[in-house]
Amino acid sequence: MQPMILSFTALLLCQLAGEIIARAAHIPVPGPVLGFALLFVALLVRDRISPDATPIGETAFGGFSKMLLGSLSLLFIPAGVGIVSNFAVFRDYGLAVAVALIGSTVLTLVLTALVFRALAPKHDAPQSPAP
Amino acid sequence: MTESLWVYLAASPLLWLTATMVAFVIADTISKRCHRHPLAHPVVLATALLVPILLVTGTSYETYFNGAQFVHFLLGPAIVALAIPLYENRLVVGKALLPIGAALLVGSVVASSSAVVLGWMMGAPFKILVALAPKSVTAGIAMGIARELGGEPSLAATFVLATGIFGGMILLPLMKALNMDDRATGFAAGLASHGLGTAVAFQLTPLAGTFAGIAMGLNGLMTALIVPVLIRFFS
């Protein structure tokens, strides 16, 4: 069996399982996101059961997954082109959207970094230049 | 003769799937030449190539998507695959559990709620607020969240892209002004501006890039949990 086919099947199975759980349990989380969480847990379990197994990055599955992630930009294009059906939004609410995106992005960057720095152990943080 | 050929091709999935691939190849080549500048992101360039073609040929987005959906579909498995890099970084995460957990919680709530509140204050309708809420997470997840809550996935994708480009542009000057170290810079980059921010963080140092990747993966999950609760206050 081609390792690529097995790898792709495994990713689809995780996604399908995520989709089924989301629908069955009425969790408003996208199926692939639950699939991502399931796969992460599965990898931790694999670690526990067989600690000496080949590191996942060196397996065909890891390689295929990384190849897929390396092509993420391509996968966004069909959605990006969707802007053609949303021109009216930018005509009518362009300013509101700009304010929300710019304001929120600055606020998020600053607050996230401040909280991270406040709680990070000081000793192994890269040194800032001496005064 | 040529007209009937065009009529046939323009409606076939093959033409628009091929156009998407060709546009990406061209866009990626240009992006590489521009040293991966955030403004020259392949998705932006490819979109800028494809949109005029659709408008000039009078092709509807539905017809285009009929072909492009084969590429689009792979987003689902790609999101699942994000578990691999997160798993490989589990030891790094374990060592910085407190700052990562706290920054994730604060960042995720601020990223989604501030976008929704600012949009709401500026008079944007619910349909736009739903698409704004997941603007900081990677496009595949953001589109899933928007669709789940009755929003427009393609609008969410557009906002995600704009956030990534803007975040990538201001990241380094902003973090330098605050005198942030590489780990805090990387984590903020991945959390606030997903893959595009992560790419900029990797240009800073591999350590910053690793923390950006961790933040991107975790925030995708966190935002998917937070937004359904948050958006209830605005519907």
Interface residues (C-beta under 8 A of the other chain):
Chain A: F8 L11 L12 C14 Q15 G18 P28 V29 P30 G31 P32 V33 G35 F36 A37 L39 F40 L43 L44 P55 I56 G57 G62 S65 K66 L68 L69 S71 L72 S73 L74 L75 F76 I77 P78 A79 G80 V81 G82 I83 V84 S85 N86 V89 Y93 L95 A96 V97 V99 A100 L101 I102 G103 S104 T105 V106 L107 T108 L109 V110 L111 T112 A113 L114 V115 F116 R117 A118 L119 A120 P121 A125 P126 S128
Chain B: T20 M21 A23 F24 D28 H41 P42 V43 V44 A46 T47 L50 V51 L54 L55 Y61 Y64 F65 A68 Q69 V71 H72 L74 L75 G76 P77 A78 I79 V80 A81 L82 A83 I84 P85 L86 Y87 E88 R90 A96 L98 P99 I100 A102 A103 V106 G107 V110 A111 S114 A115 V116 L118 G119 M122 G123 A124 P125 I128 L132 K135 S136 T138 A139 G140 I141 M143 G144 I145 R147 E148 L149 E152 P153 S154 L155 A157 T158 F159 L161 A162 T163 F166 G167 I170 L171 L174 M175 L178 N179 M180 D181 D182 R183 A184 T185 F187 A188 A189 L191 A192 S193 G195 A215 G217 G220 L221 A224 L225 P228
